[in-house]
Amino acid sequence: MKDCEKYKALIVGLMDNELTPKEIHEVNAHLMRCGQCREEYEQLKETTESLNTMSFNEPQDEVLRKFWKSPYSRWARLSGMLLIAGGWLVLMVYGLIEMIRDNSEPPLPRIGIAAMIIGFFVLLIMVIRERAVTYQSDPYKEIER
């Protein structure tokens, strides 16, 4: 039936309590008349109840806290960040050197690229400096968060 297609979308809304009172009345009236939609509604209701009763084992907060504070985890994060930053640094320096050595390019794009590279390094140094100053003056740095 054509009406059934319209009501199938509304049945899901009924399950999620998202319908207006008028729509609820329409869906309920259709469910009384249509056995196929009523069967689908009952199956959806059963599935939803089954999913709501399932429980998943999640690691406790203490386990996660220990994991993130473990030396391996700290080492892995630090080495990952250093490798990424080092890779960017090497590529930037290589690009700058190649740009200086290669005189075939017009000067305006070379100046623009050099400005972007220098700007990147200035911002990187400012962020690192700001983090260091903030950490040194943080009165709550000893408090576990």
C-alpha positions as CSV (number, residue, x, y, z in Angstrom):
1,M,0.0,0.0,0.0
2,K,1.1,3.6,-0.6
3,D,0.0,4.6,2.8
4,C,2.2,2.0,4.4
5,E,5.3,3.7,3.0
6,K,4.3,7.0,4.6
7,Y,3.6,5.3,7.9
8,K,6.8,3.2,8.0
9,A,8.8,6.4,8.5
10,L,6.3,7.6,11.2
11,I,6.6,4.2,13.0
12,V,10.2,4.9,13.7
13,G,9.3,8.4,15.0
14,L,6.7,6.7,17.2
15,M,9.3,4.4,18.7
16,D,11.6,7.4,19.4
17,N,8.8,9.6,20.8
18,E,9.3,12.2,18.2
19,L,5.8,12.6,16.8
20,T,3.1,15.2,17.5
21,P,-0.1,14.0,19.2
22,K,-1.9,14.2,15.9
23,E,0.7,12.0,14.2
24,I,0.6,9.5,17.1
25,H,-3.1,9.2,16.6
26,E,-2.7,8.7,12.8
27,V,0.0,6.1,13.3
28,N,-2.0,4.2,15.9
29,A,-5.1,4.3,13.8
30,H,-3.1,2.9,10.8
31,L,-1.6,0.2,13.0
32,M,-5.1,-1.0,14.0
33,R,-6.1,-1.3,10.4
34,C,-2.9,-2.7,8.8
35,G,-1.6,-6.0,10.1
36,Q,1.7,-5.8,8.1
37,C,2.7,-2.5,9.6
38,R,1.6,-3.7,13.1
39,E,3.9,-6.7,12.7
40,E,6.8,-4.5,11.6
41,Y,6.1,-2.2,14.6
42,E,6.2,-5.2,17.0
43,Q,9.5,-6.4,15.5
44,L,11.0,-3.0,15.8
45,K,9.8,-2.8,19.4
46,E,11.3,-6.2,20.2
47,T,14.6,-5.2,18.6
48,T,14.7,-1.9,20.4
49,E,14.0,-3.6,23.8
50,S,16.8,-6.2,23.1
51,L,19.3,-3.4,22.2
52,N,18.3,-1.5,25.3
53,T,19.0,-4.5,27.6
54,M,22.4,-5.2,26.1
55,S,25.4,-4.1,28.1
56,F,28.9,-3.5,27.0
57,N,32.0,-3.9,29.1
58,E,33.8,-0.6,29.1
59,P,37.2,0.0,30.7
60,Q,37.1,1.7,34.0
61,D,38.3,5.2,34.3
62,E,41.2,4.1,36.5
63,V,42.4,1.6,33.8
64,L,42.3,4.4,31.1
65,R,44.1,6.8,33.4
66,K,46.8,4.3,34.0
67,F,47.1,3.6,30.3
68,W,47.5,7.3,29.4
69,K,50.0,7.8,32.2
70,S,52.1,4.8,31.4
71,P,55.7,5.5,30.3
72,Y,55.1,3.7,27.0
73,S,52.0,5.8,26.2
74,R,53.8,9.0,27.0
75,W,56.8,7.9,24.9
76,A,54.6,7.0,22.0
77,R,52.7,10.3,22.0
78,L,55.9,12.3,22.4
79,S,57.8,10.4,19.7
80,G,54.8,10.7,17.3
81,M,54.6,14.4,17.8
82,L,58.3,14.9,17.4
83,L,58.4,12.8,14.2
84,I,55.5,14.8,12.7
85,A,57.1,18.1,13.7
86,G,60.5,17.0,12.5
87,G,59.1,15.8,9.2
88,W,57.5,19.2,8.6
89,L,60.6,21.0,9.6
90,V,62.8,18.9,7.2
91,L,60.4,19.5,4.4
92,M,60.2,23.2,5.1
93,V,63.9,23.6,5.2
94,Y,64.4,21.5,2.0
95,G,61.8,23.6,0.2
96,L,63.4,26.8,1.3
97,I,66.9,25.6,0.2
98,E,65.6,24.4,-3.2
99,M,63.8,27.7,-3.7
100,I,66.9,29.6,-3.0
101,R,69.1,27.4,-5.3
102,D,66.6,27.3,-8.2
103,N,66.7,30.7,-10.0
104,S,64.3,29.7,-12.8
105,E,61.2,30.8,-10.9
106,P,60.1,34.4,-10.9
107,P,61.0,36.3,-7.7
108,L,57.4,37.2,-6.6
109,P,56.2,33.6,-5.9
110,R,59.5,32.8,-4.3
111,I,59.0,35.8,-1.9
112,G,55.5,34.7,-1.1
113,I,56.5,31.1,-0.4
114,A,59.4,32.3,1.7
115,A,57.1,34.5,3.7
116,M,54.7,31.6,4.3
117,I,57.5,29.4,5.5
118,I,59.0,32.0,7.8
119,G,55.5,32.9,9.1
120,F,55.0,29.2,9.9
121,F,58.2,29.1,11.9
122,V,57.4,32.3,13.7
123,L,54.0,31.0,14.8
124,L,55.5,27.6,15.8
125,I,58.0,29.3,18.0
126,M,55.4,31.6,19.5
127,V,53.1,28.7,20.4
128,I,56.0,26.7,21.9
129,R,57.1,29.7,23.9
130,E,53.5,30.5,25.1
131,R,53.0,26.9,26.2
132,A,56.3,26.9,28.1
133,V,55.5,30.2,29.9
134,T,52.0,29.1,30.7
135,Y,53.2,25.8,32.1
136,Q,55.8,27.5,34.3
137,S,53.3,30.0,35.7
138,D,50.4,27.6,36.1
139,P,49.5,27.4,39.8
140,Y,47.4,24.2,39.2
141,K,50.1,22.2,37.3
142,E,50.5,19.8,40.3
143,I,46.8,19.1,40.5
144,E,45.7,15.9,38.8
145,R,43.0,16.6,36.2
